[in-house]
Amino acid sequence: MTEDTEGDSVCSVLPRVSVFEEEDPMTLKVILEKGADGYIIAECPQIPGCMSQGKTKEEALANIKDAVQACLKERLTAFERQYRMTSEDFAVKFNAGELGDDADWFEWQYLFEVLDEIGAMIELKESQP
């Protein structure tokens, strides 16, 4: 489990996160719910355990974006350790067709691209009370 420096965002990434199971893998869903303490709880169900909160809807959304980025960066770091190369080197080799079609390569490329466009990829879904 990872906590940001201010304690607002919490995420837990399983050893292997599949990002290809959703209907539209380029959109990350965020669910907002009002907590018992009055805070807005934000969750990204596509990333197991990726949750955050805020006093306002805007703060909760900003915090969940940070939490999603932290979770995805953690997964990228795991790939870098496992395959002993940076994500930048991986992207060059992947785009040049040097790595084949292993599922890890496609997930790694997806994660690498997502981190550049995270704001546009989060779609708000508010739960009904």
C-alpha positions in Angstrom: 0.0 0.0 0.0 1.3 3.4 -0.9 0.4 6.8 0.7 1.2 10.2 -0.7 3.2 12.7 1.3 0.1 14.4 2.6 -1.8 11.2 3.4 -4.7 12.0 1.0 -4.2 9.4 -1.7 -4.0 5.7 -1.1 -3.5 3.0 -3.6 -2.7 -0.7 -3.5 -1.5 -2.4 -6.7 -1.7 -6.1 -7.1 1.4 -7.9 -8.4 -0.2 -7.9 -11.9 -2.8 -5.3 -12.9 -4.6 -6.0 -16.1 -5.7 -2.8 -17.8 -7.3 -4.5 -20.9 -10.5 -5.9 -19.4 -12.7 -2.8 -19.6 -14.9 -2.0 -22.6 -12.9 1.2 -23.3 -9.4 0.8 -21.9 -8.6 4.4 -22.7 -11.1 5.7 -20.1 -10.5 5.4 -16.4 -13.7 5.6 -14.4 -13.9 7.4 -11.1 -16.7 6.9 -8.6 -17.5 9.6 -6.1 -19.4 8.9 -2.9 -20.1 11.0 0.2 -18.4 9.5 3.2 -19.9 9.3 6.7 -17.5 12.0 7.8 -18.6 14.4 5.1 -15.5 13.9 2.9 -15.9 12.9 -0.8 -14.5 9.5 -1.4 -13.1 8.9 -4.9 -12.3 5.4 -6.3 -10.9 4.2 -9.6 -12.3 0.6 -9.8 -10.1 -0.3 -12.8 -7.0 -0.1 -10.5 -7.7 -2.3 -7.5 -7.4 -0.4 -4.2 -6.9 3.0 -5.9 -8.8 5.4 -3.7 -8.6 8.9 -2.4 -10.7 11.6 -0.7 -11.2 15.3 -0.4 -13.3 17.9 1.3 -14.8 19.0 -2.0 -15.6 17.2 -5.3 -12.8 19.2 -6.9 -10.3 18.2 -4.2 -11.3 14.6 -4.4 -10.9 14.6 -8.2 -7.4 16.2 -8.0 -6.4 13.7 -5.3 -7.7 10.6 -7.3 -5.7 11.8 -10.3 -2.6 11.8 -8.1 -3.5 8.4 -6.7 -4.0 6.9 -10.2 -0.6 8.4 -11.3 1.1 6.9 -8.3 -0.4 3.5 -8.9 0.5 3.5 -12.6 4.1 4.7 -11.9 4.4 1.9 -9.3 3.5 -0.6 -12.0 5.9 1.0 -14.5 8.7 0.7 -11.9 7.9 -3.0 -11.4 8.2 -3.6 -15.2 11.5 -1.6 -15.2 12.9 -3.8 -12.4 11.6 -7.0 -13.9 13.0 -6.4 -17.4 16.0 -4.2 -16.3 15.4 -1.3 -18.7 13.8 2.1 -18.3 10.4 2.8 -19.7 11.8 5.3 -22.2 14.2 2.6 -23.5 11.4 0.1 -23.6 9.1 2.5 -25.6 11.8 2.9 -28.2 12.4 -0.9 -28.6 8.6 -1.6 -28.5 7.8 1.0 -31.2 10.7 -0.4 -33.3 9.1 -3.9 -33.1 12.1 -5.4 -31.3 10.2 -6.9 -28.4 7.6 -9.2 -29.9 4.0 -9.4 -28.8 4.1 -10.6 -25.1 1.2 -9.3 -23.1 3.5 -7.5 -20.7 4.9 -5.4 -23.5 1.4 -4.1 -24.5 0.5 -3.4 -20.8 3.8 -1.6 -20.3 3.3 0.5 -23.4 -0.3 1.3 -22.4 0.8 2.4 -18.9 3.6 4.5 -20.4 1.2 6.3 -22.7 -1.5 6.7 -20.0 0.7 8.7 -17.7 1.1 11.4 -20.3 -2.7 11.8 -20.7 -4.1 11.0 -17.3 -6.3 14.0 -16.9 -8.3 13.4 -20.1 -8.6 9.7 -19.3 -10.6 10.0 -16.1 -14.3 10.0 -16.6 -16.5 11.0 -13.6 -19.2 8.6 -12.5 -21.1 9.8 -9.4 -22.9 7.1 -7.4 -26.4 7.7 -6.3 -26.9 8.1 -2.5 
